Amino acid sequence: MARPTKSITTKTGLMTKEEINKRLEWETRLKGESDKIRPPSFLSKEQKKLFKGIVDYLMPSGILGNIDVHVLTHTAITIDRINECERQLNENGLLDKEGKPSAYVKMKSNYMKEFFRLCNELSLSPQSRAKLANINVGVEKEKQDPLLKIIQGGGG
Protein backbone atom coordinates (compact mmCIF):
# COMPACT_ATOMS: atom_id res chain seq x y z
CA MET A 1 0.00 0.00 0.00
CA ALA A 2 1.39 3.42 -0.95
CA ARG A 3 2.22 5.92 1.73
CA PRO A 4 0.20 9.14 1.86
CA THR A 5 1.73 12.20 0.23
CA LYS A 6 3.52 14.44 2.69
CA SER A 7 3.56 18.21 2.82
CA ILE A 8 6.44 19.71 0.88
CA THR A 9 7.66 21.17 4.18
CA THR A 10 8.22 17.63 5.50
CA LYS A 11 9.22 16.00 2.19
CA THR A 12 12.64 14.48 1.89
CA GLY A 13 14.18 13.29 -1.31
CA LEU A 14 15.23 14.76 -4.61
CA MET A 15 13.17 17.60 -6.05
CA THR A 16 14.23 20.61 -8.06
CA LYS A 17 13.91 24.04 -6.50
CA GLU A 18 11.21 24.84 -9.06
CA GLU A 19 9.22 21.73 -8.11
CA ILE A 20 9.53 22.57 -4.41
CA ASN A 21 8.44 26.19 -4.92
CA LYS A 22 5.46 25.23 -7.09
CA ARG A 23 4.31 22.61 -4.62
CA LEU A 24 4.76 24.99 -1.69
CA GLU A 25 2.68 27.59 -3.52
CA TRP A 26 -0.16 25.10 -4.10
CA GLU A 27 -0.05 23.78 -0.55
CA THR A 28 -0.26 27.33 0.77
CA ARG A 29 -3.26 28.04 -1.47
CA LEU A 30 -5.02 24.85 -0.42
CA LYS A 31 -4.29 25.35 3.28
CA GLY A 32 -5.98 28.72 3.17
CA GLU A 33 -6.19 31.16 6.03
CA SER A 34 -5.68 30.23 9.66
CA ASP A 35 -7.71 33.03 11.27
CA LYS A 36 -10.81 31.01 12.25
CA ILE A 37 -9.34 28.06 14.11
CA ARG A 38 -11.68 27.92 17.06
CA PRO A 39 -13.30 25.01 18.86
CA PRO A 40 -16.92 24.38 17.86
CA SER A 41 -19.54 25.34 20.47
CA PHE A 42 -20.78 21.74 20.85
CA LEU A 43 -17.51 20.59 22.44
CA SER A 44 -17.43 20.09 26.19
CA LYS A 45 -15.30 22.37 28.35
CA GLU A 46 -12.54 19.73 28.54
CA GLN A 47 -12.67 19.08 24.78
CA LYS A 48 -12.34 22.82 24.08
CA LYS A 49 -9.33 22.93 26.38
CA LEU A 50 -7.74 20.01 24.49
CA PHE A 51 -8.56 21.64 21.12
CA LYS A 52 -6.91 24.91 22.16
CA GLY A 53 -3.88 23.08 23.56
CA ILE A 54 -3.30 21.25 20.28
CA VAL A 55 -3.70 24.50 18.31
CA ASP A 56 -1.25 26.28 20.65
CA TYR A 57 1.34 23.55 20.02
CA LEU A 58 0.88 23.43 16.25
CA MET A 59 0.26 27.08 15.31
CA PRO A 60 3.97 28.07 15.35
CA SER A 61 4.69 25.33 12.78
CA GLY A 62 2.48 27.07 10.22
CA ILE A 63 0.84 23.82 9.14
CA LEU A 64 -2.69 24.58 10.37
CA GLY A 65 -5.41 26.16 8.28
CA ASN A 66 -9.09 26.86 8.92
CA ILE A 67 -9.92 23.66 7.07
CA ASP A 68 -8.20 21.66 9.83
CA VAL A 69 -10.87 22.55 12.43
CA HIS A 70 -12.71 19.28 11.75
CA VAL A 71 -9.62 17.14 12.34
CA LEU A 72 -8.71 19.17 15.42
CA THR A 73 -12.26 18.77 16.75
CA HIS A 74 -12.22 15.01 16.40
CA THR A 75 -8.74 14.80 17.89
CA ALA A 76 -9.91 16.68 20.99
CA ILE A 77 -13.03 14.50 21.29
CA THR A 78 -10.97 11.33 20.88
CA ILE A 79 -8.42 12.34 23.53
CA ASP A 80 -11.22 13.25 25.93
CA ARG A 81 -12.91 9.88 25.39
CA ILE A 82 -9.64 7.98 25.84
CA ASN A 83 -9.17 9.82 29.12
CA GLU A 84 -12.74 8.93 30.21
CA CYS A 85 -12.16 5.25 29.36
CA GLU A 86 -8.97 5.35 31.40
CA ARG A 87 -10.78 6.97 34.36
CA GLN A 88 -13.46 4.26 34.21
CA LEU A 89 -10.85 1.50 34.02
CA ASN A 90 -8.94 2.95 36.97
CA GLU A 91 -12.13 3.25 38.99
CA ASN A 92 -13.81 -0.04 38.09
CA GLY A 93 -10.96 -2.29 36.99
CA LEU A 94 -10.24 -4.13 33.77
CA LEU A 95 -12.88 -6.81 34.33
CA ASP A 96 -16.64 -6.44 34.69
CA LYS A 97 -18.73 -8.16 37.39
CA GLU A 98 -18.81 -11.38 35.36
CA GLY A 99 -15.01 -11.51 35.04
CA LYS A 100 -15.04 -10.51 31.38
CA PRO A 101 -12.96 -7.64 30.01
CA SER A 102 -14.68 -4.32 30.65
CA ALA A 103 -16.35 -2.64 27.66
CA TYR A 104 -14.01 0.29 28.33
CA VAL A 105 -11.01 -1.82 27.31
CA LYS A 106 -12.38 -2.28 23.80
CA MET A 107 -13.60 1.33 23.59
CA LYS A 108 -10.19 2.63 24.63
CA SER A 109 -8.49 0.41 22.04
CA ASN A 110 -10.77 1.75 19.28
CA TYR A 111 -10.26 5.35 20.38
CA MET A 112 -6.49 4.82 20.50
CA LYS A 113 -6.50 3.63 16.88
CA GLU A 114 -8.47 6.71 15.90
CA PHE A 115 -6.11 8.91 17.93
CA PHE A 116 -3.02 7.60 16.15
CA ARG A 117 -4.69 8.11 12.77
CA LEU A 118 -5.57 11.70 13.71
CA CYS A 119 -2.05 12.30 15.04
CA ASN A 120 -0.73 11.26 11.66
CA GLU A 121 -3.09 13.74 9.97
CA LEU A 122 -1.86 16.56 12.21
CA SER A 123 1.85 15.59 12.21
CA LEU A 124 1.72 14.98 15.95
CA SER A 125 3.93 11.90 16.09
CA PRO A 126 7.45 12.34 17.46
CA GLN A 127 8.84 11.37 14.04
CA SER A 128 6.73 14.02 12.28
CA ARG A 129 7.74 16.68 14.80
CA ALA A 130 11.41 15.78 14.37
CA LYS A 131 11.11 16.14 10.59
CA LEU A 132 9.40 19.53 10.98
CA ALA A 133 12.12 20.64 13.39
CA ASN A 134 14.91 19.57 11.00
CA ILE A 135 13.26 21.42 8.14
CA ASN A 136 12.81 24.56 10.23
CA VAL A 137 16.47 24.43 11.28
CA GLY A 138 17.49 24.11 7.62
CA VAL A 139 15.33 27.07 6.66
CA GLU A 140 16.83 29.18 9.45
CA LYS A 141 20.37 28.27 8.37
CA GLU A 142 19.50 29.18 4.79
CA LYS A 143 18.14 32.57 5.92
CA GLN A 144 21.33 33.29 7.88
CA ASP A 145 23.91 32.04 5.37
CA PRO A 146 25.90 35.18 4.33
CA LEU A 147 27.17 33.58 1.11
CA LEU A 148 23.64 32.62 0.12
CA LYS A 149 22.48 36.20 0.81
CA ILE A 150 25.20 37.56 -1.49
CA ILE A 151 24.39 35.02 -4.22
CA GLN A 152 20.70 35.96 -4.01
CA GLY A 153 21.58 39.64 -4.28
CA GLY A 154 20.84 40.53 -0.69
CA GLY A 155 24.25 41.88 0.16
CA GLY A 156 26.44 40.82 3.05
Order of alpha helices (4+ residues) and beta strands (2+ residues): alpha-alpha-alpha-alpha-alpha-alpha
